[in-house]
């Protein structure tokens, strides 16, 4: 079954003449439906064995789309040309009638006549979710790994674990999580409900989508696959600065940076088993002679490097990292803005450890590395995050003290998911989650204890007794860089919801100082001031346009500029009037302004302004 869903201002359709003998008997009249979701559909040959099941699954997909675009009207429009292998007319009509019947319980449904040539006029709304296609099948996708299938069927025991080690078993009753007093931990309650209900689709676009476009950070790319974003100069700057910060943190921790391929042989003996154990959907591509998959992490390349290296017990923990462009074929309904993507940059750090004790000690060190990253990008730790621990019961029984130490380091209650048996390649993992404006949880930092892949990839080290042994592997990431940007934008929206001005951390603000000249005659002098600020590694630009000062200030405010400097005759004399993002206005000398900015950005990476300094020469990417 294939469908094309268009969120439309209206559809006007008129039957002209029968296209097949078995066309429905109808009254020929023009029909106009306002504010609707138009679903063009083609029932396929492969659907004929299970028409009821395909109808039910299609209804669920249509409901998901209708929820996202917030419509109560649905038009079912048979359109055989979506498929090269259509079903028989009888099956097609049966499926469409079933879809109509099921949808009509919750929506106003109009079904365009089946088997007719029709003229139609349609006006699509044109927003990011207004054009969606789906391919619906019954049965499992051959490229869906066993880990994902297990994850869908997995039965977990859920607990809240407190910093003192006390456990509280959870359950869901009437759509609410019970078993713990969440009065002081509302986001933890939202996180628990999100995970226990396993609902990943977003009902509407989260606020950061509008913000990322308004600030010209990133946008959807219609010429590519969904979930692959374009980044404008400001967004590329922010992304690059975060990646440089993470690289510095990993280098300080002692990890060696490497670079590995982005695609691998699907049938390689090392990879095939791992694909079945990692809970991600593969992005499959074909070369002239091979079936390949795009990497969903840096594991493959780093493991092969470690396999070919000569490693002694003295080298352990053996640490490597990469800023890995990664790919996961996430479901269409789960893709939204920068929150969940099909292509993203994953800072991926692995450590080979001699034994379980060394692995636990190393994980606690890496916990602090991730904490440092999250704090430096502008998150409050642990207030802005929720800890989740996923663990096999056998490991929990023998390592409860370690789990307690991890939660104690986080310093507030955490969600614990307990499995009776091992489903994945790891026996234990933790992750820090951010709860966004739509109450959706998104994982940022994570680390995992991998007990399988050393055997699978042939990883070994030589112990002090000269014997070859298999290490344990830790998998750490502080979060995909795109998702970290999403978190900053969602947090900014939360600031605005509280009546505060939304902002980015100063070191990540594309323009840190905006100079607004009072008139054209001051532009040349302002440019000399800009050169002095540039020498201090400050990103500064000049609004030289022929606008009123008030309008220049308003536009700078809308761009979230941290420091706005009105420049006129008085400022030419050295006394600068500086408006801060928090609304305060101060008289500062040039050196005082520079010192203030350098203090706020101390020990943070720096890149030059990614756009022309003068606004009149700057392109508009999103008008």
Secondary structure, DSSP 4 states (H G I P E B T S, - for coil): -EEEEEEEEEEEEEEEEESSTTPPP----EEEEEEEEEEEEE-BGGGGGGHHHHHHHHHHHHHHHHHHHT-SEEEEEE-GGG-SSB--HHHHHHHHHHHHHHHTTTSEEEEPPTTEEEEEEEEE--STTSEEEEE--SS--TTS-HHHHHHHH---EEEEE-TT--EEE-EEETTEEESS--TT-HHHHHHHHHHHHT----SS--HHHHHHHHTTSEEE-TTS-TT-EEE-HHHHHHHHHHHHHHHHHHHHHTPEE----SEEETT-HHHHHHHTTS-S--EEEE-SS-EEEE-SSSHHHHHHHHHHS--BGGG-SEEEEEEEEEE----GGG-BTTTB-SEEEEEEEEEEESSHHHHHHHHHHHHHHHHHHHHHTT--TTTT-EEEEEEEHHHHHHHHHHHHHHHHHHTS-EEEEEESS--SSEEEEEEEEEE-TTS-EEEEEEEEEESSHHHHHT--EE-TTS-EEPPEEEEEES--HHHHHHHHHHHHHHHHHTTSPP---GGG-S-SEEEEESSGGGHHHHHHHHHHHHHTT--EEEE-SSS-HHHHHHHHHHTT-SEEEEESHHHHTT-EEEEETTS-EEEE-HHHHHHHHHHHTTT------SS-SBGGG---S--
